[in-house]
Amino acid sequence: MQQTMTSDRKTTVDEIFEHLLDEINSLRLRPGDRISEAEIAAQFGVSRQPVRDAFTRLANLDLLMIRPQRATEVKRFSSREIEKSRFVRAAVESEVLRRAARNCDRAEAKLLDACLKRQSTAIAKGDYQKFGLLDYEFHQTLCEIAGVGFAFEVISAEKAKVDRLCMLGLAKEDRMPQLLKDHEAIADAIIAGDEERAVKLGMEHLSRLDATIEAIEVTNAHYFEPSQP
């Protein structure tokens, strides 16, 4: 297929976007850090326009704060937005778990088992980043088993809003083994067709981050936006 100037530019925007997204989610760029259009453009050897487009995409994910005539900043966490995001995710994921428990057959049980084995391997290697990707894979697989693959778009969008907090939690508390145990218990309930238990375990799984968020708000208050009166 013949490439056009537009597709070349889109590829450049994607490359910059993905690089910065990884920098933000891995906390190499921390909440409140300033980033420069000019510096990123120089780093990639491009004009400012693709950098500006990548910044806009990150702002749409609520990860950057772009202000005219002022420095662009990595957005700080918002307690209100975290609460809203987790409420939405819990509501959607509850229905996903119910449907998955109803629909799961032997072939789909094997898919879940394969997901869990990959997570176990990541833990053995101490690979936090890989485990994070496999966490997404597990929840996507649940949506597919439930027959509502589109629900993963909602879950992943809401999950992305707290990924940086998850990374802090994983790195500082080594929570991966507990999260894997949660996934294993959820998978067992789904394979057994136990809807109520699957939902109960799923909500317990989501609540694991509560203590981490509270601790980070105390120890790293500068990562959060000031509370609104």
N, C-alpha and C positions, 0 to 999 in steps of 0.2 A: 504494500500500500504506500502510495506517495505521501511523504510527510509535508505538512504545510508549516508556514511560519507560526500560525496559531497553535498547532499541536506542539511545536518546539517550545514555544513560550509556556504553554500549559505544563509541559514536563518540567520546566525550570521552576515554575511556581510550586508544583508538587514536591520537588526535591527540597526546596527551601522550607516549605510547610512541614514536611515530614521530619526534617532535621530539627527545626525549632520545637515541634511537638515533642520529640524525644528528649530534647534538652529540658523542656519544661516538666514533662512527666517524670523524668529521672531526677529532677531537682538539681541538675547542674545549673539551670536557671531557676532561681528561687523567687517566691512571691515578693514583689516589691522591686526586683532587679530591673534596671533600665536597659533597653536594647535600642540600638541605633540602626535606622534604615541604611545609612551610608556605610556603616561598618559591615553589616551583613551583605550588602551589595558588593563591597570590596572583597569580602571573604569568598563569595561565589563567582566573582568576576563578571557581574551582570549590572544592568542599569537598576535604578531604584524601583521601577514599576513592578517587576515580578515580586520584589521584596514587599512592596506595598500590598499587593494582592494576597500574598501569603499572610501578612499581618492581619488583613481583613478577615481571612478565613479563621485565624486563631481567635480573633476578637469575637467572631460569631459563635465560637465554642466557649466563650466566656473565660478565655485564658489570657487575653491581652487587654490592656486599657489604652486605647488610642485617643489622644487629646490634641486638638489643633494647637500648633505653636508650643507644644510641651513634649517632653520625652515620653516615648512609649514605655509602658511598664508591664511586667508580668503581673497579672491580676492577683490580688490577695484573696484568700478564702473569705467567703461570706457565710456566716452561721445560718442565716435565713435561707440562702440558696441551697446549702447542704441539707437542711431539714426538708425543704420542698422537694429536692431531687430524690431523697431517700423515701419520702412518702409515695411519690409517683412510682418509683421502682418497686417498692413493696406491693403496691396494688396490682401492677402488671405481672410481677413474678409470681404472686399467689395463684393467679389464674393459669399461668403457664405450668406451674407445678401440678395443679389439679388435672389439667388436660394431659400432661405428660404421663401421669400415673395411670390415667385411663387408657392411653394409647400404646404404652410401651410393650413391644413384643421381643422375641428372643434376639432378633437381629439388632434391634435398637439397644438392647441391654449390652450387647457386645461393643457397640459404639461408646457407651458410657464407660465400660471397663477399659477400653483403649485410652480414653481421655484421662482416666485416673492413673493409669500406668505411666503416661507421659508426665503427669504432674509429679508422681513419685520420683521419677528420674531427675526432674528439675530440682527437687528438694535434695536429692543425694549429691547433686553437683553444687548446691548452694546458689543456684541461678535465679535470683529474684526477678529479673526482667523476663526470663522465659516463663516462669511460673505465672507472672501477670498476664502474659499472652494466652497461656493455657487456661487461665481462669475465664477469660473471654470465650475461649473455645467451648468450655464446659457449659456455660450459660447459653451459648448459641445452639449447642447440641440439644439442650433441654427444649428450646423453642421449636426446633425442627421436629423433635419427637412429639411435641404437643400439637404439631400441625399449624403453628402460627409463627413461621419464620420471621414474619414482619415485626413481631414483638421484640425481636432482638435489636432492631433499630432504636426502639425506645430505651430498652435496658442499657445498651451500650452507650447511648448519648448521656443518660443519667449517670452511669457508672464512670464515664470519662471525667465528669465534674468533680469526682472525689478521688481520682486515681493518684494524685500527688499525695494525698493524705494516706492512701493505702500504701504507697511506696515508703513513706515515713514509718508507717506501722510495721511493714515487713522488715525493713532494714534495721529498725531499732529494737524490735521485740521478737524477731524470728518467729512470726506467727504462721508461717507456711504450713508446718505440720498440723496445726489445729484446723486451718482452712481445708487441708486435704481430708482430714477426718470428717469435717462437715460435709464435704462433697461426697465422700464415700457413704455416709449415712443417708444423704438425700437420694443418691443413686439407688441404694438398697430399698428405700421406701417406694420409689417410683417403679422399680422392677417388680416389687411385691404388689403394686397396684393400690397402695395405701395413700389415698389423696390427703386425708387429714394429717397424717404423720409427715408427709412430704412438705406440706405447707408449714407446719409447726417447725420442722427442722430448717426450712428455708428462711423463715423469719428470724430464727435464732442465729443463723449464719449471717444475715444482714446486720444483726445487732452487734456483731463482734467488734465493729469499728467504733462503737459508742465511747468506750473508755479511752480509746486512742485519741479520738477527736477532743474529748474533754482534757486529756493530758497535754495535747499539743497546744490547745488554746491557752493553757496556763504557762507552759514552758516556752512557747514561741508565739506570744501574743502579737508580735509584729508581723506575722504571716497572715493575720486576719484583718479584715476591714473593721473600722471602729463601729461599735454597736449603735444602732439607730435609736433615738429616744422614743 
